[in-house]
Amino acid sequence: MLSNWFGLRKLADSGNLTTMSQPFPTPKETFDRLAQRTFFGFVVTFILSRSVVFLIMSHHIPNMYCFLQGTHVHHLNYGIFLLSAAGGYVLFTRPDGRAAEIAALIYGVALALTFDEFGMWLHLGGSYWQRVSVDAVIIVAALLGLIAYAPKLEQFESHHRKAFVVVVLVVLGFGVVIYRTGSRVGHLVGPELRELELSSSP
């Protein structure tokens, strides 16, 4: 017994002994890995939510909106509840590994559901098609994408810096175009979108 114990102790001290409780090491989450999960959940959920709204308003799929005594429960409320649940879970349980990645994914889903109707909670009402909601989604997505995929500044090489400057200029130019044409587009298609929105409510 003692010889076996000393033998195992010697192997453990030398680092050659793998414990039976963890035969396969759990991959440790990293800052950018969690940000990538959040970014993925955010972008996919935003696209799906907008697509579902378009399909409902155009009567291509049944009306799946939730109404309580005639009040439309917008999906920003689902996002608020999910944000509260995800925040509480992360704060009180301090997950790591796969659990942390799932929490980051749910956090991204909740962010998208909430910011997709940013204009409605900013102005305490109004139409779903407020431009400020799309602006907010673009800003949040850009920040999440930067956190998730941009390499550290000290790792930038000269061609990385040039490409980064080009991307920044393109994004700024795109923002100027959106700003200057957004109002015009809103006047053209806004009435039709509001009519679709009203027709989908009971």
N, C-alpha and C positions, 0 to 999 in steps of 0.2 A: 504493500500500500504506500509506504513512505517513499520507496524508490520510484514508483509510478508518479507520485505527486511531485517529487523533485524533478523528474524528467519533464513533466508538463510545465513546471515553473521555468525550467531552463529554456524550453521552446518558446514560452510566452515572452520571456525577457529578451530573447534573440529576435523576436518579431516574426517567427516562422509558424506561429500557431494562429489559425483562423477560428474564431469563436463559432459555435454551432448556432447561437441565437441570431447571427446576422451573416448567413452564408453568401448573400449577395448585397453589396453595399448600396444604400439608397442614394440616388443622385441628389446632390445638394443644390437647392435653388440659388440662383444668383439674381442680382438686381436687374440686369438686362433680360434675363430669362423670364422673370415675373412680368416685366414690362411688355415683353412680346406676347405673353398670354393675354394681358389686359388689352393690348392693341388689337389682337385678333378678335377677341370677344366684342370689342367696341365696334369695329368696322363691320363685321358680319351682322351683328344685331341691328345696327343702323340701316343697313341695306335691306335686311329682311323686314324690319318694321315699316319702312317707307314703301316697300313693295306690297306688303299686306294692305296698307292703307289705300294705295292706289287701286288694288284689286277690289277691295270692299266698296270704295266710292264709285267705281265704274260698274259695279254689280256683276263682276266676273266670278266672285265667290260670295257665299252667304255672309250676312252681317254678323261678325263675331265680337262686336263691341260689347262691353259690359255696361249695363244700365241699372242703376239702383233708384227706383221710384222716379224714373224719368231723367235722372242725372247721369250723364255720360262719364264713366270713370276712365279718365285718360291714362295711357300707359306710362306717363311720367310718374304716376302714383305707384305703379309696380316697381319702377326703378328706385323710388325713394325707399320703399320697403326692403328691396334687395340690398341697397346701399347700407341701410341700417343693420340688416342681418349680417352682411359680409364684414362690415366694420366691427360689429360686436364679436363676431367669431374670431377675427384676427386679433383683436385687442385682448380678449379674455383667454383664448386657448393657445396663442402663439404657435400656429402650425408651421411645419417645415416639410421639405420634400414635396411629394405629390399633393398633399393636402394644401400646401401653400400655393401651388400652381393652379389648383382647382379654384381656390378662393380668388386668385388674381383674375382668372377667366370670368367668374361670376361678377367680380367688380367691374370688369369691362362691359359685360352685358348690362349691368345696372346703370353705368354711366351713359350708355347709348340710349336706353329707354328714357332716361331723365333729360338729357340734353337734346334729344330729338324734338322735344316740345319746350325747349328753353324759352322761346318767346312767350309761351302761355303762362309760365310761372314768373317770368320777368315782368310782364304787363298784367298779371293776374286775370288773364282771359284773352279773348281774341281768337283769330283763326289759327288752325293748325299750320297753315302755309306761310307763317311769318318768316321773313328772310333772316331775321336775327337768329333763328334756330339753326339754319344751315350754316351761318357764319360761325356760331358757337361750336357746332360739330366739326367744322373744318379746323378750327383752332385747337380743339382738344385732340383731334386725330393727329394733327401735325406735332403737337407736343409729345404725345405718346409714342409716335413713330420715331421722333428724335431721341427720346430716352431709350427706346428699345433697340434701335439699329445704328445710331451714330457711334462710330468708334471714339475712343478718348482723344481729346485734342492733341495730346503729346504724341499720339501714334499717327497723326496725319502726316503723310508725305506731301511733296510739292504738288503732284498731280491730284491728290485728294483735296488739297486746299483749292485748287483751281476749279475742280468739279463742284465743290461745295459752294463756291462763290456763284457759279453758273446756276446751280439749283436755287439758291436764295434769290437771285435776280429774276429767274423764271417765275418763282412763286410770288414774288412781289408784283411782277407784271400781271400775273393772273389775278391777284387780289385787286389791282387797280381796274382791270377790265370788269370784274364782277361788281365792284363798287359803282362804276360809271354806267353799267348796263342793267344792274339789278332792278332799279326802279322802273325802267322801261319795260322789262320783261314782266314785272309784277303787274303793271297796268294792262298788259296784253292778255296774260293768262290767268290773272288773279280772279276775275269774276267767274270764269268757268270752274276754277278749283273750288271757290266758295260755294258755288251752286252744287257741285258734286258732294261737298262736305255736308251741306244741309239736306240733300236728298238721301244721305245714308243714315240720318238720324230719324228716330221714330216720331 
